[in-house]
Amino acid sequence: MGVCGYLFLPWKCLVVVSLRLLFLVPTGVPVRSGDATFPKAMDNVTVRQGESATLRCTIDDRVTRVAWLNRSTILYAGNDKWSIDPRVIILVNTPTQYSIMIQNVDVYDEGPYTCSVQTDNHPKTSRVHLIVQVPPQIMNISSDITVNEGSSVTLLCLAIGRPEPTVTWRHLSVKEGQGFVSEDEYLEISDIKRDQSGEYECSALNDVAAPDVRKVKITVNYPPYISKAKNTGVSVGQKGILSCEASAVPMAEFQWFKEDTRLATGLDGVRIENKGRMSTLTFFNVSEKDYGNYTCVATNKLGNTNASITLYGPGAVIDGVNSASRALACLWLSGTLLAHFFIKF
């Protein structure tokens, strides 16, 4: 930045040059004193973006003139302000200390600052480096995405901060400790599976402030598979229900068939009800003609699957076993358990 970049009036450019000559501080070449203890500025000053930075310089009664400079720009000379930046103010100007403050610090304030003094003998300087830390901030992250099972997925999470933040991806939709973690801006998943769907959390951390956290949801489409379909036995005149449960994304649509005939609610005294993953076929008054095999078909845009379910009555043979025999076996088992119970006690 030029010498006159922060000055009130153009004529002060000449004064700046004169002041540099007075302090014998050539542009970009700080003068070093043989006395390492005087003047003494602080070590590196580290502040967070938006906070205030205080620059202190220890002096003594030998000083006749004193100034703070930022690179080639004079900020303050004694009590006179040379900077037009309203954030720069003088805090202390005493025989032992000369301090200024920069309010609402930003990254462009980072750099070297010089405390320059004039004594009866010769000029001396001391330098401090201002370090500005910036909390992590995620600037760009992938949007929620829907893919088919077996596809490849790449998620992006770009973050800024000082120091440069560490970016970490974590799968949230699994039990603690089981989700994989990736320490990279990019998360790549090849041949994605249905159990890899859910929320993925991107965290940007640099220890300046709390991590910045954002989430991305991955939806994995897959064809239906029937997870539950059970044969049901019921007597004539009673209410019978066949149920069929299917898992799928998108959610499956259900159809019921008896042989080659598609069933519909209201026909032949039946009702079909679909709720989420479950479909039920209800017979309000079972008759002999209702007994038989029924097919539940689950369909979505990726495919379909089906299962055969039997509605049977007393005495029917299911999987090679007579239903009445099953009932007798259950009664015999119950009686045996009761007998053992009474004998024991």
One Martini backbone bead per residue (centre of mass of N, CA, C, O) as a GRO file, in nm:
protein
  345
    1MET     BB    1   0.099   0.033   0.019
    2GLY     BB    2   0.092   0.348   0.016
    3VAL     BB    3   0.185   0.615   0.195
    4CYS     BB    4  -0.104   0.785   0.129
    5GLY     BB    5  -0.351   0.582   0.188
    6TYR     BB    6  -0.414   0.712   0.510
    7LEU     BB    7  -0.440   1.014   0.442
    8PHE     BB    8  -0.594   1.313   0.454
    9LEU     BB    9  -0.366   1.479   0.290
   10PRO     BB   10  -0.146   1.533   0.039
   11TRP     BB   11   0.066   1.712   0.206
   12LYS     BB   12   0.149   1.469   0.400
   13CYS     BB   13   0.354   1.321   0.235
   14LEU     BB   14   0.592   1.505   0.307
   15VAL     BB   15   0.576   1.454   0.612
   16VAL     BB   16   0.631   1.154   0.608
   17VAL     BB   17   0.913   1.170   0.495
   18SER     BB   18   1.020   1.343   0.725
   19LEU     BB   19   0.956   1.140   0.950
   20ARG     BB   20   1.137   0.916   0.847
   21LEU     BB   21   1.396   1.077   0.865
   22LEU     BB   22   1.376   1.128   1.165
   23PHE     BB   23   1.365   0.804   1.227
   24LEU     BB   24   1.519   0.638   1.020
   25VAL     BB   25   1.276   0.486   0.825
   26PRO     BB   26   1.286   0.302   0.582
   27THR     BB   27   1.121   0.154   0.347
   28GLY     BB   28   1.119  -0.180   0.462
   29VAL     BB   29   1.364  -0.077   0.681
   30PRO     BB   30   1.429  -0.159   0.981
   31VAL     BB   31   1.555  -0.041   1.272
   32ARG     BB   32   1.818  -0.157   1.478
   33SER     BB   33   1.902  -0.210   1.801
   34GLY     BB   34   2.146  -0.271   2.040
   35ASP     BB   35   1.905  -0.247   2.239
   36ALA     BB   36   1.695  -0.512   2.321
   37THR     BB   37   1.509  -0.348   2.555
   38PHE     BB   38   1.497  -0.088   2.346
   39PRO     BB   39   1.235  -0.100   2.243
   40LYS     BB   40   0.936  -0.296   2.357
   41ALA     BB   41   0.748  -0.518   2.213
   42MET     BB   42   0.552  -0.747   2.145
   43ASP     BB   43   0.473  -1.022   2.055
   44ASN     BB   44   0.281  -1.201   1.904
   45VAL     BB   45  -0.049  -1.122   1.787
   46THR     BB   46  -0.356  -1.295   1.869
   47VAL     BB   47  -0.665  -1.280   1.686
   48ARG     BB   48  -0.998  -1.255   1.626
   49GLN     BB   49  -1.222  -1.201   1.417
   50GLY     BB   50  -1.367  -0.889   1.544
   51GLU     BB   51  -1.164  -0.811   1.729
   52SER     BB   52  -0.924  -0.668   1.946
   53ALA     BB   53  -0.604  -0.503   1.904
   54THR     BB   54  -0.313  -0.476   2.112
   55LEU     BB   55  -0.037  -0.243   2.089
   56ARG     BB   56   0.270  -0.261   2.266
   57CYS     BB   57   0.514  -0.014   2.400
   58THR     BB   58   0.817   0.001   2.561
   59ILE     BB   59   0.943   0.278   2.743
   60ASP     BB   60   1.123   0.590   2.814
   61ASP     BB   61   1.274   0.903   2.903
   62ARG     BB   62   1.451   0.908   2.627
   63VAL     BB   63   1.207   0.979   2.470
   64THR     BB   64   1.096   1.215   2.207
   65ARG     BB   65   0.981   1.006   1.992
   66VAL     BB   66   0.671   0.842   1.860
   67ALA     BB   67   0.563   0.542   1.665
   68TRP     BB   68   0.321   0.382   1.451
   69LEU     BB   69   0.358   0.112   1.210
   70ASN     BB   70   0.239  -0.015   0.884
   71ARG     BB   71   0.487  -0.070   0.740
   72SER     BB   72   0.467   0.235   0.550
   73THR     BB   73   0.246   0.323   0.765
   74ILE     BB   74   0.131   0.579   0.955
   75LEU     BB   75  -0.072   0.588   1.241
   76TYR     BB   76   0.112   0.709   1.482
   77ALA     BB   77   0.229   1.034   1.625
   78GLY     BB   78   0.190   1.016   1.910
   79ASN     BB   79  -0.120   1.189   1.924
   80ASP     BB   80  -0.117   1.168   1.617
   81LYS     BB   81  -0.330   1.097   1.358
   82TRP     BB   82  -0.277   0.929   1.031
   83SER     BB   83  -0.506   0.754   1.017
   84ILE     BB   84  -0.836   0.694   0.859
   85ASP     BB   85  -0.895   0.465   1.047
   86PRO     BB   86  -1.144   0.429   1.292
   87ARG     BB   87  -1.020   0.164   1.440
   88VAL     BB   88  -0.780   0.347   1.515
   89ILE     BB   89  -0.640   0.381   1.844
   90ILE     BB   90  -0.542   0.538   2.134
   91LEU     BB   91  -0.444   0.439   2.464
   92VAL     BB   92  -0.121   0.493   2.526
   93ASN     BB   93   0.081   0.795   2.648
   94THR     BB   94   0.373   0.743   2.809
   95PRO     BB   95   0.691   0.718   2.944
   96THR     BB   96   0.640   0.373   2.933
   97GLN     BB   97   0.390   0.383   2.715
   98TYR     BB   98   0.284   0.272   2.371
   99SER     BB   99  -0.059   0.244   2.263
  100ILE     BB  100  -0.271   0.055   2.042
  101MET     BB  101  -0.591   0.009   1.862
  102ILE     BB  102  -0.767  -0.254   1.681
  103GLN     BB  103  -1.074  -0.271   1.558
  104ASN     BB  104  -1.230  -0.506   1.407
  105VAL     BB  105  -1.064  -0.733   1.296
  106ASP     BB  106  -0.898  -0.827   0.995
  107VAL     BB  107  -0.714  -0.993   0.761
  108TYR     BB  108  -0.579  -0.719   0.644
  109ASP     BB  109  -0.425  -0.662   0.931
  110GLU     BB  110  -0.219  -0.850   0.879
  111GLY     BB  111   0.112  -0.813   1.021
  112PRO     BB  112   0.345  -0.570   1.048
  113TYR     BB  113   0.455  -0.380   1.340
  114THR     BB  114   0.597  -0.054   1.433
  115CYS     BB  115   0.808   0.069   1.687
  116SER     BB  116   0.912   0.413   1.686
  117VAL     BB  117   1.204   0.584   1.813
  118GLN     BB  118   1.339   0.890   1.966
  119THR     BB  119   1.647   0.989   2.070
  120ASP     BB  120   1.932   1.157   2.145
  121ASN     BB  121   2.093   0.957   1.963
  122HIS     BB  122   1.883   0.733   1.824
  123PRO     BB  123   1.701   0.528   1.648
  124LYS     BB  124   1.432   0.292   1.726
  125THR     BB  125   1.307  -0.054   1.700
  126SER     BB  126   0.994  -0.253   1.708
  127ARG     BB  127   0.844  -0.571   1.637
  128VAL     BB  128   0.510  -0.685   1.538
  129HIS     BB  129   0.287  -0.963   1.483
  130LEU     BB  130  -0.022  -0.993   1.328
  131ILE     BB  131  -0.273  -1.240   1.404
  132VAL     BB  132  -0.551  -1.371   1.217
  133GLN     BB  133  -0.835  -1.537   1.314
  134VAL     BB  134  -1.067  -1.776   1.158
  135PRO     BB  135  -1.343  -1.915   1.159
  136PRO     BB  136  -1.511  -2.167   1.050
  137GLN     BB  137  -1.648  -2.202   0.703
  138ILE     BB  138  -1.900  -2.316   0.508
  139MET     BB  139  -1.935  -2.249   0.153
  140ASN     BB  140  -1.958  -2.555   0.026
  141ILE     BB  141  -2.229  -2.791  -0.043
  142SER     BB  142  -2.396  -3.048  -0.098
  143SER     BB  143  -2.681  -3.170  -0.195
  144ASP     BB  144  -2.931  -3.343  -0.188
  145ILE     BB  145  -2.956  -3.703  -0.273
  146THR     BB  146  -3.064  -3.931  -0.541
  147VAL     BB  147  -3.008  -4.288  -0.573
  148ASN     BB  148  -2.910  -4.583  -0.696
  149GLU     BB  149  -2.828  -4.878  -0.638
  150GLY     BB  150  -2.471  -4.889  -0.725
  151SER     BB  151  -2.381  -4.619  -0.718
  152SER     BB  152  -2.196  -4.319  -0.739
  153VAL     BB  153  -2.067  -4.095  -0.479
  154THR     BB  154  -2.014  -3.729  -0.441
  155LEU     BB  155  -1.901  -3.523  -0.181
  156LEU     BB  156  -1.900  -3.169  -0.091
  157CYS     BB  157  -1.666  -2.967   0.130
  158LEU     BB  158  -1.615  -2.620   0.172
  159ALA     BB  159  -1.361  -2.442   0.364
  160ILE     BB  160  -1.286  -2.170   0.582
  161GLY     BB  161  -0.983  -2.038   0.745
  162ARG     BB  162  -0.784  -1.941   1.049
  163PRO     BB  163  -0.676  -2.182   1.016
  164GLU     BB  164  -0.701  -2.435   0.826
  165PRO     BB  165  -0.945  -2.647   0.806
  166THR     BB  166  -1.082  -2.947   0.908
  167VAL     BB  167  -1.237  -3.200   0.714
  168THR     BB  168  -1.535  -3.395   0.807
  169TRP     BB  169  -1.688  -3.709   0.754
  170ARG     BB  170  -2.021  -3.842   0.863
  171HIS     BB  171  -2.226  -4.110   0.949
  172LEU     BB  172  -2.541  -4.087   1.121
  173SER     BB  173  -2.731  -4.355   1.031
  174VAL     BB  174  -2.571  -4.494   1.270
  175LYS     BB  175  -2.409  -4.637   1.494
  176GLU     BB  176  -2.192  -4.575   1.717
  177GLY     BB  177  -1.881  -4.646   1.549
  178GLN     BB  178  -1.990  -4.749   1.243
  179GLY     BB  179  -1.929  -4.503   1.098
  180PHE     BB  180  -1.770  -4.358   0.856
  181VAL     BB  181  -1.462  -4.170   0.807
  182SER     BB  182  -1.365  -3.852   0.642
  183GLU     BB  183  -1.059  -3.660   0.576
  184ASP     BB  184  -1.225  -3.461   0.352
  185GLU     BB  185  -1.383  -3.277   0.110
  186TYR     BB  186  -1.421  -3.562  -0.012
  187LEU     BB  187  -1.690  -3.802  -0.066
  188GLU     BB  188  -1.654  -4.144  -0.163
  189ILE     BB  189  -1.903  -4.372  -0.313
  190SER     BB  190  -1.907  -4.702  -0.400
  191ASP     BB  191  -2.153  -4.895  -0.450
  192ILE     BB  192  -2.415  -4.824  -0.315
  193LYS     BB  193  -2.608  -4.887  -0.031
  194ARG     BB  194  -2.895  -4.889   0.156
  195ASP     BB  195  -2.727  -4.861   0.438
  196GLN     BB  196  -2.602  -4.567   0.319
  197SER     BB  197  -2.822  -4.412   0.397
  198GLY     BB  198  -2.871  -4.069   0.483
  199GLU     BB  199  -2.684  -3.882   0.702
  200TYR     BB  200  -2.427  -3.634   0.639
  201GLU     BB  201  -2.147  -3.495   0.813
  202CYS     BB  202  -2.000  -3.175   0.806
  203SER     BB  203  -1.678  -3.077   0.950
  204ALA     BB  204  -1.527  -2.764   1.059
  205LEU     BB  205  -1.186  -2.737   1.200
  206ASN     BB  206  -0.951  -2.490   1.403
  207ASP     BB  207  -0.983  -2.394   1.722
  208VAL     BB  208  -1.122  -2.103   1.728
  209ALA     BB  209  -1.401  -2.247   1.712
  210ALA     BB  210  -1.669  -2.378   1.655
  211PRO     BB  211  -1.780  -2.592   1.452
  212ASP     BB  212  -1.883  -2.631   1.128
  213VAL     BB  213  -2.215  -2.761   1.047
  214ARG     BB  214  -2.330  -2.995   0.797
  215LYS     BB  215  -2.593  -3.149   0.591
  216VAL     BB  216  -2.650  -3.462   0.407
  217LYS     BB  217  -2.884  -3.636   0.199
  218ILE     BB  218  -2.915  -3.986   0.126
  219THR     BB  219  -3.097  -4.153  -0.128
  220VAL     BB  220  -3.174  -4.504  -0.172
  221ASN     BB  221  -3.268  -4.687  -0.431
  222TYR     BB  222  -3.489  -4.983  -0.429
  223PRO     BB  223  -3.623  -5.270  -0.467
  224PRO     BB  224  -3.847  -5.484  -0.374
  225TYR     BB  225  -3.904  -5.666  -0.060
  226ILE     BB  226  -4.042  -5.935   0.111
  227SER     BB  227  -4.053  -5.963   0.475
  228LYS     BB  228  -4.379  -6.033   0.507
  229ALA     BB  229  -4.558  -6.358   0.488
  230LYS     BB  230  -4.862  -6.511   0.616
  231ASN     BB  231  -5.036  -6.764   0.688
  232THR     BB  232  -5.403  -6.818   0.726
  233GLY     BB  233  -5.637  -6.927   0.973
  234VAL     BB  234  -6.002  -6.978   0.919
  235SER     BB  235  -6.327  -6.978   0.973
  236VAL     BB  236  -6.631  -6.992   0.886
  237GLY     BB  237  -6.762  -6.658   0.937
  238GLN     BB  238  -6.503  -6.522   0.973
  239LYS     BB  239  -6.232  -6.316   1.020
  240GLY     BB  240  -5.985  -6.234   0.766
  241ILE     BB  241  -5.614  -6.184   0.746
  242LEU     BB  242  -5.389  -6.062   0.507
  243SER     BB  243  -5.031  -6.007   0.504
  244CYS     BB  244  -4.795  -5.751   0.360
  245GLU     BB  245  -4.438  -5.687   0.361
  246ALA     BB  246  -4.246  -5.405   0.220
  247SER     BB  247  -3.929  -5.308   0.100
  248ALA     BB  248  -3.879  -4.965  -0.031
  249VAL     BB  249  -3.717  -4.736  -0.281
  250PRO     BB  250  -3.962  -4.642  -0.331
  251MET     BB  251  -4.253  -4.700  -0.229
  252ALA     BB  252  -4.466  -4.948  -0.248
  253GLU     BB  253  -4.699  -5.104  -0.452
  254PHE     BB  254  -5.010  -5.279  -0.423
  255GLN     BB  255  -5.123  -5.618  -0.506
  256TRP     BB  256  -5.404  -5.846  -0.551
  257PHE     BB  257  -5.431  -6.207  -0.601
  258LYS     BB  258  -5.644  -6.467  -0.754
  259GLU     BB  259  -5.464  -6.600  -0.938
  260ASP     BB  260  -5.564  -6.396  -1.222
  261THR     BB  261  -5.719  -6.214  -1.014
  262ARG     BB  262  -5.791  -5.898  -0.937
  263LEU     BB  263  -5.825  -5.721  -0.648
  264ALA     BB  264  -6.089  -5.528  -0.477
  265THR     BB  265  -6.247  -5.309  -0.311
  266GLY     BB  266  -6.581  -5.451  -0.256
  267LEU     BB  267  -6.515  -5.727  -0.366
  268ASP     BB  268  -6.634  -6.004  -0.223
  269GLY     BB  269  -6.592  -5.884   0.074
  270VAL     BB  270  -6.333  -5.695   0.045
  271ARG     BB  271  -6.025  -5.540   0.183
  272ILE     BB  272  -5.784  -5.292   0.089
  273GLU     BB  273  -5.484  -5.195   0.282
  274ASN     BB  274  -5.249  -4.919   0.271
  275LYS     BB  275  -4.951  -4.885   0.496
  276GLY     BB  276  -4.682  -4.826   0.373
  277ARG     BB  277  -4.529  -5.142   0.409
  278MET     BB  278  -4.838  -5.227   0.438
  279SER     BB  279  -5.064  -5.500   0.343
  280THR     BB  280  -5.422  -5.573   0.344
  281LEU     BB  281  -5.650  -5.860   0.346
  282THR     BB  282  -6.003  -5.851   0.400
  283PHE     BB  283  -6.236  -6.081   0.556
  284PHE     BB  284  -6.556  -6.056   0.697
  285ASN     BB  285  -6.684  -6.343   0.556
  286VAL     BB  286  -6.592  -6.645   0.548
  287SER     BB  287  -6.568  -6.871   0.280
  288GLU     BB  288  -6.500  -7.138   0.091
  289LYS     BB  289  -6.415  -6.961  -0.166
  290ASP     BB  290  -6.172  -6.808  -0.007
  291TYR     BB  291  -6.004  -7.033  -0.024
  292GLY     BB  292  -5.645  -7.007  -0.079
  293ASN     BB  293  -5.438  -6.852  -0.308
  294TYR     BB  294  -5.235  -6.558  -0.269
  295THR     BB  295  -5.108  -6.254  -0.428
  296CYS     BB  296  -4.838  -6.043  -0.353
  297VAL     BB  297  -4.763  -5.722  -0.505
  298ALA     BB  298  -4.455  -5.538  -0.535
  299THR     BB  299  -4.405  -5.191  -0.657
  300ASN     BB  300  -4.157  -5.010  -0.845
  301LYS     BB  301  -3.939  -4.844  -1.063
  302LEU     BB  302  -3.719  -5.099  -1.013
  303GLY     BB  303  -3.957  -5.312  -0.946
  304ASN     BB  304  -4.057  -5.654  -0.848
  305THR     BB  305  -4.260  -5.854  -0.618
  306ASN     BB  306  -4.361  -6.178  -0.466
  307ALA     BB  307  -4.625  -6.351  -0.271
  308SER     BB  308  -4.751  -6.643  -0.123
  309ILE     BB  309  -5.083  -6.672   0.026
  310THR     BB  310  -5.277  -6.854   0.270
  311LEU     BB  311  -5.621  -6.939   0.298
  312TYR     BB  312  -5.744  -7.138   0.568
  313GLY     BB  313  -5.896  -7.415   0.708
  314PRO     BB  314  -6.010  -7.660   0.870
  315GLY     BB  315  -5.800  -7.937   0.765
  316ALA     BB  316  -5.585  -7.815   0.618
  317VAL     BB  317  -5.304  -7.842   0.397
  318ILE     BB  318  -4.982  -7.714   0.506
  319ASP     BB  319  -4.690  -7.812   0.409
  320GLY     BB  320  -4.799  -8.123   0.474
  321VAL     BB  321  -4.996  -8.012   0.707
  322ASN     BB  322  -5.249  -8.047   0.909
  323SER     BB  323  -5.431  -7.819   1.081
  324ALA     BB  324  -5.549  -8.010   1.294
  325SER     BB  325  -5.280  -8.134   1.375
  326ARG     BB  326  -5.159  -7.872   1.475
  327ALA     BB  327  -5.365  -7.824   1.697
  328LEU     BB  328  -5.315  -8.092   1.852
  329ALA     BB  329  -5.016  -8.042   1.903
  330CYS     BB  330  -5.054  -7.790   2.073
  331LEU     BB  331  -5.229  -7.923   2.292
  332TRP     BB  332  -5.024  -8.139   2.375
  333LEU     BB  333  -4.798  -7.943   2.455
  334SER     BB  334  -4.957  -7.792   2.669
  335GLY     BB  335  -5.023  -8.039   2.847
  336THR     BB  336  -4.733  -8.124   2.904
  337LEU     BB  337  -4.642  -7.862   3.044
  338LEU     BB  338  -4.854  -7.874   3.272
  339ALA     BB  339  -4.772  -8.145   3.391
  340HIS     BB  340  -4.483  -8.063   3.465
  341PHE     BB  341  -4.565  -7.836   3.653
  342PHE     BB  342  -4.731  -8.005   3.866
  343ILE     BB  343  -4.510  -8.212   3.937
  344LYS     BB  344  -4.300  -8.006   4.040
  345PHE     BB  345  -4.527  -7.861   4.254
   0.00000   0.00000   0.00000
